[in-house]
Amino acid sequence: MDFIDNKESKFKEILLNVKEEERLGMHSFHRYYGKLIPAIPRAFIREFTKVGDLVFDPFSGSGTTALESRFLDRNFIGVEINPLSVLISKIKTNNYSVEMLKRIQDKLLQLIDEDKEEVKAEEIPFVINRDHWFKDFVQRDLVIIRRNFDKAVDEFIDDGNKEKYIDFLIAVLSAIVKQVSNADTMHVFPGISKRMRRLESEGKIKINVFDTFRRALKKRIQFVEQVGKHDVSTNIMLGDSANIDLSQYSDKVDLVVTNPPYISSVRYAETLKLELYWLEVTKSSSDYMNLSNSMIGNDHIAKKDCIELQLTKYDFVNDYIKQMYEIDKKQAKVLYDYFSLMEKVIIKAQQVLKSGKKLVMKISDSKIRKIKIPTGYLLTKIAEENGFKLIDVFNDKINENSRSLLTSRNTYSDIILEDNIIFWEKK
């Protein structure tokens, strides 16, 4: 079939109906920009799988597909390159005892209240321009909260579940880091805006780290209670989805649902910069840059790597790379890297899927240096040359409340207003 917006798609109607359903609070465990809306995996997990089937997401992100799979009693495997994202995903999909979480909560809040020990300099994590981002008392209070996690959990757990409960507390702490910083929480990327400076000068910013953490912990325990326990397997692997070994899952997956990164759009690592540093996922500026540069779609490319024109084996992709090369060699390299890596991901998805099963992808076109890149169409052409056939495609308008895609992201990429929802089937 032709790659055109199917306004009569039955799948579009299914998605619109599911969008009206209440979403799980657990999806709001941790702020995460550019994430998949929960209605997409929910709608098509129901449509294409049954209880006990296996769902795969090669770009697991903050675990949206993972959580919906678990809630619908499907098994799940996912790949994610950002360690903080993996932590968030695992927290969202673990089984917890709500009673145990509440006991740990009470003990932890008691320990925090009683902790009068001085905070030493070496206890405060490395953050670039730390004093710019965090007031002194905020740094101190965040350390006091973190250093009591082990004591609180040790009070009740002495077996293999200890780490799982400590990680839950760490994820809650991460969820409030930007909230108690000097950064404007209304902005996608960390920054101290004019609005924040004005509110600060007017004495209208009141930060209470302990109260913020207390409220966050209580709310997230309620999220756990809403999801309930599910007797399925969820495996979220830390790694590069283009190169990770998935041979153990060959021909075992019943559905792929994924939202790949957009080309040169959201600088994903930067949106979580403060959390990455504070949780010591990245302990230096080089750690941070290495993580950022490892993500598909990033535009951190050295000038020396852009001199030579690099082409894929697909002429339909190369036409855009050549056109971009005449205007911006760096962005030509971005296009080459993106489609080369996405080809590998598509091939891996084809290898793990059972014959006749579906891959559902949310992706958007990009406009770079005024050149429109029809990303969904090009990825579909690649997929068709690697064991897939196109079943359906329709356009889905992005929620007007989205701040990650409906805002200016850099000086050369346009605002994204709608996505392609694409359906491929393994031949």
Secondary structure, 3 states (H helix, E strand, C coil): CCCCCCCCCHHHHHHHHHHCCCCCHHHHCCCCCCCCCCHHHHHHHHHHCCCCCEEEECCCCCCHHHHHHHHCCCEEEEEECCHHHHHHHHHHHCCCCHHHHHHHHHHHHHHHHHCCCCCCHHHCCCCCCHHHHCCHHHHHHHHHHHHCHHHHHHCCCCCCCHHHHHHHHHHHHHHHHCCCCCCCCCCCCCCCCHHHHHHHHCCCCCCCHHHHHHHHHHHHHHHHHHHCCCCCCEEEEECCCCCCCCHHHCCCEEEEEECCCCCCCCCHHHHCHHHHHHCCCCCCHHHHHHHHHCCCCCCCCCHHHCCCCCCCCCHHHHHHHHHHHCCCHHHHHHHHHHHHHHHHHHHHHHHHEEEEEEEEEEECCEEECCEEECHHHHHHHHHHCCCEEEEEEEEEECCCCCCCCCCCCCCCECCCCEEEEEEEEEC
